[in-house]
Amino acid sequence: MQRRLIAGLVLFVVFASMPALVSVTEKYVSTGTASVPASVSNGGSEVQEGVYYKGTASAGGSDVLYVTPAEIYVSKAGTVVTVNVTVKFRHAQPCMYPDWKISAEASGGVKIIGETKTTLKDPYTAFKQYTLNVTGNGTLKVIYTYGSGCPYGSSESVTVHVYLGIPGYVQEGDNGTSIPSTATQSQEQNVTRITGTLEEVSVGGHYVKISGRTVYVRGRWTAGNSSLTWRDVLESLRVGEKVSVTATYEDGNLMATEIEVNGTIYRRG
C-alpha cells in the first residue's frame, strides 16, 4: 500500500510540472525530447541536430492569440519541431458563438505533419499544438477565427518564421557543446521580428514605422508570383494596418526582408 502511494505521488509531481507552454524563449535545445527531437550519439553529448526557439508572437482584439515560438532555427533539413498555440478568451466558454476554431497554413520549406485537437485548459484558455517538418526557410501562419456571428471580432493571426541555419550569435548549447552552425551570412546577422500597427509609411524616405521603430524598405521584392519594387510594396501599405516585419541590421539600420499584411507576404530578393 505504501509503495502504491509513493508511486502515485511521483506521477502527480511529474505531470504537475509539465508547462502548458514550452518555455523555450531564446533557448537553444541541444538534447532530444519527445516534441523537439535532436539526434545525439549514444553518449548523449555530440549534437548532430539543433533547434533554436525564440520569442512568442501574439495578436488580439477581444480574444488574444499567442504562438510559441515566434521564430525557429534548425541546423539540419528534415528536423521535426513543435509549435504551441494558446487563445485567451475574453468571455468564458462555452459562449453564444461556440464554433470558433484554430487553424494553420504552412509555406516554403515547412510542412505540417501533425496537430493535436484543440482543448480547453480552463473556461478562458484554449490550447493546440502543431508538429512541423522543416526542410528549408518557410512560415507557419496560425489563425484564430471567432465564432460565427460574434460581434467582438472576425479573426486573429500570427506568423511563425522558420529558418534553416542556426544564428551565428548562438555559440553553445546548455551542455556546453559547440553548435555545428550552418547559417548563411544573412542568417548570421541579428534578425528582428516586429509585429504591430503601421504608424507611418514614407515612400520618400523608403521606410515604415512600427511601434516607434523605423524599418527601411529597399531593393526588389516578390509577393507570390509577382515581382515588385520597394515603391510598389510601400504604396500598397496603409497606416493603421496590422503588420509583421522581419528585418536585419545593415549598416546600423533595420532593413526589411519580409513584410506580412492582410494575408499577403512580401519577401525581399
C-alpha positions in Angstrom: 0.0 0.0 0.0 2.8 2.4 0.9 4.6 1.7 -2.4 1.4 2.5 -4.4 1.0 5.8 -2.5 4.7 6.7 -3.3 4.3 5.8 -7.0 1.1 7.8 -7.3 2.8 10.8 -5.7 5.7 10.6 -8.2 3.3 10.6 -11.2 1.4 13.5 -9.8 4.6 15.6 -9.4 5.8 14.7 -12.9 2.5 15.7 -14.6 2.0 18.8 -12.4 5.5 20.1 -13.5 4.7 19.9 -17.2 4.1 23.5 -18.5 1.1 24.3 -20.8 3.6 26.3 -23.0 7.1 25.2 -23.9 9.4 27.7 -22.1 12.0 28.0 -24.8 12.2 31.7 -25.4 15.7 32.4 -26.8 16.8 28.9 -25.6 18.9 26.5 -27.6 17.5 23.0 -27.5 20.5 20.6 -27.6 19.1 17.3 -26.3 16.4 15.1 -27.7 12.8 15.4 -26.4 9.5 13.9 -27.5 8.4 17.2 -29.1 11.7 18.6 -30.4 13.9 15.7 -31.4 17.6 16.3 -31.7 19.8 13.5 -32.8 22.6 12.7 -30.4 25.2 10.0 -30.1 24.8 7.1 -27.6 26.9 9.1 -25.2 24.4 11.9 -25.3 27.0 14.7 -25.8 27.5 15.1 -29.5 24.9 17.4 -31.1 24.1 16.4 -34.6 20.9 18.4 -35.0 20.0 21.5 -33.1 16.9 23.7 -32.7 16.8 27.3 -31.6 13.5 28.7 -30.4 12.9 32.4 -29.9 10.1 34.5 -28.6 6.3 34.4 -28.5 4.1 36.1 -31.1 0.7 37.4 -30.3 -2.3 39.1 -31.9 -5.5 40.1 -30.3 -8.6 42.2 -30.1 -11.3 40.9 -27.8 -9.6 37.4 -27.7 -5.8 37.1 -27.8 -3.8 34.5 -29.8 -0.4 33.5 -28.5 2.0 31.3 -30.5 5.3 30.0 -29.1 7.9 30.3 -30.5 7.8 33.3 -32.9 11.0 32.1 -34.7 12.6 28.7 -35.2 16.1 28.0 -36.4 17.2 24.4 -37.2 20.7 23.3 -38.1 19.6 20.4 -40.4 16.9 19.9 -43.1 14.4 17.3 -42.0 14.3 18.4 -38.4 10.9 18.0 -36.7 9.7 20.8 -34.3 6.6 21.7 -32.5 4.6 25.0 -32.1 2.3 25.7 -29.2 -0.9 27.8 -29.7 -2.9 29.4 -27.0 -6.1 31.5 -27.2 -7.1 33.6 -24.2 -10.9 34.3 -24.4 -12.5 37.5 -23.1 -15.6 35.5 -22.2 -15.8 32.1 -20.6 -16.5 29.1 -22.8 -18.9 27.8 -23.9 -20.2 31.1 -25.2 -23.1 32.2 -27.5 -20.8 31.7 -30.6 -19.1 28.4 -29.9 -17.9 27.5 -33.4 -14.6 29.4 -33.1 -11.6 27.5 -34.4 -7.8 27.4 -34.6 -6.2 26.6 -38.0 -2.8 26.9 -39.6 -1.2 27.2 -43.1 2.5 26.3 -43.8 4.5 27.6 -46.7 8.0 27.3 -48.1 10.2 24.6 -46.6 7.7 24.0 -43.7 5.2 21.2 -43.7 2.6 20.4 -41.1 2.9 16.7 -40.3 0.7 16.6 -37.2 -1.7 18.5 -35.0 -3.5 17.9 -31.7 -7.2 18.5 -31.0 -8.0 21.9 -29.6 -8.6 21.5 -25.9 -9.8 23.9 -23.1 -7.3 24.2 -20.3 -9.9 26.2 -18.4 -13.1 28.2 -19.5 -10.8 31.1 -20.7 -7.9 29.2 -22.3 -7.7 27.0 -25.4 -4.6 25.1 -26.4 -3.4 23.4 -29.5 0.0 22.1 -30.8 1.3 21.7 -34.4 4.2 19.4 -35.4 6.3 20.6 -38.4 8.9 19.1 -40.7 11.5 21.7 -41.7 13.3 21.3 -45.0 14.1 24.9 -45.6 13.1 28.5 -44.9 9.4 29.0 -44.5 6.5 30.1 -42.4 3.6 28.8 -40.3 0.6 31.1 -40.3 -1.7 30.4 -37.3 -5.3 31.7 -37.5 -7.8 32.0 -34.7 -11.4 32.5 -36.1 -14.1 33.9 -33.9 -17.4 32.1 -33.7 -20.0 32.8 -36.4 -21.9 36.0 -35.7 -19.5 37.0 -32.8 -19.7 40.8 -32.6 -16.3 41.1 -30.9 -14.1 40.2 -33.9 -13.6 38.1 -37.0 -10.1 36.6 -36.8 -6.6 37.0 -35.3 -3.4 35.6 -36.9 0.3 35.5 -36.4 3.2 34.0 -38.5 6.0 31.9 -37.2 9.2 32.3 -39.2 11.3 29.2 -39.7 14.9 29.2 -40.9 17.4 26.6 -42.0 20.6 27.6 -40.1 21.5 28.5 -36.5 22.1 32.2 -35.9 25.8 33.0 -35.6 25.3 34.7 -32.2 24.2 31.4 -30.7 27.5 29.9 -29.6 26.8 26.9 -27.4 24.0 24.8 -26.0 23.1 24.2 -22.4 25.6 21.4 -22.1 28.5 23.5 -23.4 28.6 21.6 -26.7 29.6 23.7 -29.7 26.9 24.1 -32.3 27.7 23.0 -35.8 26.4 26.2 -37.3 25.1 26.1 -40.9 23.9 29.7 -41.0 24.4 31.7 -44.1 25.8 35.2 -44.0 22.3 36.8 -43.9 21.2 34.4 -41.2 24.2 35.3 -39.0 23.0 38.9 -38.8 20.8 39.9 -35.9 17.3 39.0 -37.1 14.5 41.1 -35.6 10.8 40.4 -35.7 8.4 43.4 -35.2 4.6 43.0 -35.0 2.3 45.9 -34.6 0.3 48.7 -36.2 1.7 50.8 -39.0 2.3 54.3 -37.7 3.9 55.8 -40.7 4.6 54.9 -44.4 7.2 57.1 -46.1 7.7 56.5 -49.8 10.1 59.4 -50.0 12.1 58.1 -47.0 12.0 54.5 -48.1 10.7 53.4 -44.6 7.8 52.3 -42.4 7.4 52.9 -38.7 6.0 50.3 -36.4 5.8 50.7 -32.6 8.2 53.6 -32.8 10.8 51.7 -34.8 11.9 52.7 -38.2 12.4 49.9 -40.8 13.7 50.7 -44.3 12.3 49.0 -47.4 14.7 48.8 -50.4 15.5 46.6 -53.4 13.4 44.1 -55.4 10.5 42.2 -53.8 8.2 39.3 -54.5 4.6 38.5 -53.5 3.5 35.2 -54.7 4.5 35.1 -58.4 4.7 38.9 -58.7 7.9 40.8 -58.9 7.8 44.2 -57.2 9.9 47.2 -56.5 10.3 48.7 -53.0 8.0 51.5 -54.1 5.2 49.0 -55.1 5.5 47.5 -51.6 5.3 50.8 -49.7 2.5 52.1 -51.8 0.4 49.0 -51.0 0.7 49.6 -47.2 -1.7 51.8 -45.2 -1.3 53.5 -41.9 -3.3 51.7 -39.2 -2.9 48.2 -40.7 -1.6 45.3 -38.6 1.8 44.1 -40.0 4.6 41.7 -39.1 8.0 42.6 -40.4 11.2 40.6 -40.3 14.3 42.8 -40.6 18.1 42.6 -40.2 20.6 45.2 -39.2 22.5 46.5 -42.2 25.0 49.4 -41.7 23.3 50.2 -38.4 19.7 50.4 -39.8 16.9 47.9 -39.7 16.3 46.7 -43.3 13.1 44.7 -44.0 13.4 41.3 -45.5 9.8 40.2 -45.2 6.5 42.0 -44.6 3.2 40.3 -43.9 0.0 42.3 -44.1 -3.7 41.3 -44.6 -2.6 37.7 -45.6 -0.1 38.9 -48.2 3.6 38.1 -47.6 6.2 40.3 -49.4 9.8 39.0 -49.5 12.9 40.9 -50.5 15.1 39.4 -53.2 
